[in-house]
Amino acid sequence: MKKRFIKYFLWLGLVFLSLFISSCLPSFFQTENPPTSITPSFPPFDTYADSFVKKYGWDKNYVTRWPNGIVEVFDMTGYPLLQEILDKYNDMIGGPTSFQLSFNPFSPIIVTVDYSLNLYQNCGYTEVYIGNNSMIYGATIFIFPDENLCPVYATLLHEFGHVVGFGEHTNDGCVMDPINLGNTHFSEPVLTMVHRLYQLPIGSYLP
């Protein structure tokens, strides 16, 4: 009788042990699904802002701008307020790309003078160098440095707009109008276009 009693409890213990193991095994071997990324590879489409990038950018089909990071600017004019002008565009961009004065004569952006501009009654012009991949890799700004004939601050503010990515001109009474006789006002299309331009990946298609 004693041996049967012991066998009975041993059998009962084995039953409970098998039930416990069978209930634990699924959770023990269950693997956790990897988290799904919710960060889009492309910024959300913005019809309003993207229309200005398409209208005023250097390319009507693809985003054309400087790469992210610091872009050096070498000034040959000695104009004391140039960094202030750069900072206006830096604030407009809002982070990805920053334009900074440099003592490096091989900087990708050069600001210099051209006295022959007076012959054409022109205060300044800009050459922007764009690669096949839609990336801006260099630029040269030429100005006529006569404050009496050409307001230097407004001229540089206008020309640097082209450097940043403005390939066209506005016609709304702001700094990016084709004729600028001292206007330093940034209109909403300019502010929106520059900020949106640097949210979009270089070379991305503009629908």
C-alpha positions, 0 to 999 in steps of 0.5 A, spaced: 500 500 500 505 504 501 509 503 495 502 504 491 501 511 494 508 513 493 507 511 485 501 515 485 504 521 487 510 520 483 505 519 477 501 525 479 507 529 479 509 527 472 503 529 470 503 536 473 510 537 470 508 535 463 503 540 463 507 546 466 512 545 461 507 545 455 504 551 457 511 555 458 515 552 452 511 557 447 512 563 451 520 561 452 521 560 444 517 566 442 521 571 438 519 578 438 518 582 432 522 587 430 520 594 430 517 597 424 520 604 422 516 610 422 521 615 419 519 616 412 525 616 407 522 622 404 519 628 407 511 628 406 509 632 400 508 639 401 504 642 395 505 649 397 512 649 399 514 644 393 511 649 388 516 654 390 522 649 389 520 647 382 518 654 380 524 658 383 530 653 383 536 652 379 532 645 376 525 645 374 525 637 375 530 635 380 532 638 387 538 642 386 542 645 392 548 644 397 550 638 400 548 638 408 554 640 413 558 647 413 560 650 406 565 655 407 565 662 404 572 666 402 571 673 402 575 678 397 571 684 398 572 685 406 565 687 407 564 687 414 557 684 414 557 678 410 557 673 415 550 677 418 548 676 410 550 668 411 546 667 417 540 670 414 540 664 410 542 659 415 536 661 419 532 660 413 534 653 412 534 651 419 539 646 420 542 641 414 546 646 411 550 652 414 554 657 410 560 660 414 566 665 412 573 662 412 580 664 411 581 658 406 582 661 399 580 655 396 573 655 399 567 653 394 564 660 395 568 666 393 566 673 393 569 678 389 569 685 385 568 686 378 569 693 376 566 692 369 559 691 372 559 699 372 559 699 364 553 695 364 549 698 370 549 692 373 551 691 381 552 684 381 552 677 378 553 670 380 556 664 377 553 657 380 556 650 379 552 644 379 554 637 378 550 632 374 548 629 380 544 636 382 549 638 387 551 645 387 559 644 388 561 651 387 559 659 386 562 665 385 559 672 387 561 678 383 559 685 385 561 692 384 563 695 390 560 702 390 555 704 395 553 710 392 551 706 386 550 699 388 547 698 396 552 692 397 548 689 403 542 688 398 546 686 392 550 681 396 543 679 400 540 678 393 546 674 390 547 669 395 540 667 394 542 665 387 548 661 391 543 658 396 539 655 390 534 661 387 535 660 380 530 665 378 527 671 380 521 673 384 516 679 382 513 681 388 517 687 391 522 683 395 530 682 395 530 676 389 526 681 384 531 682 378 532 689 380 534 691 387 535 698 389 536 697 396 530 692 398 532 687 403 525 684 404 524 676 404 517 675 401 513 668 404 515 665 397 523 666 398 522 664 405 518 658 404 522 656 398 529 656 401 527 652 407 523 647 403 529 646 399 534 644 404 528 639 407 528 635 400 534 630 398 539 632 393 536 630 386 529 628 388 524 629 383 519 635 383 513 632 380 
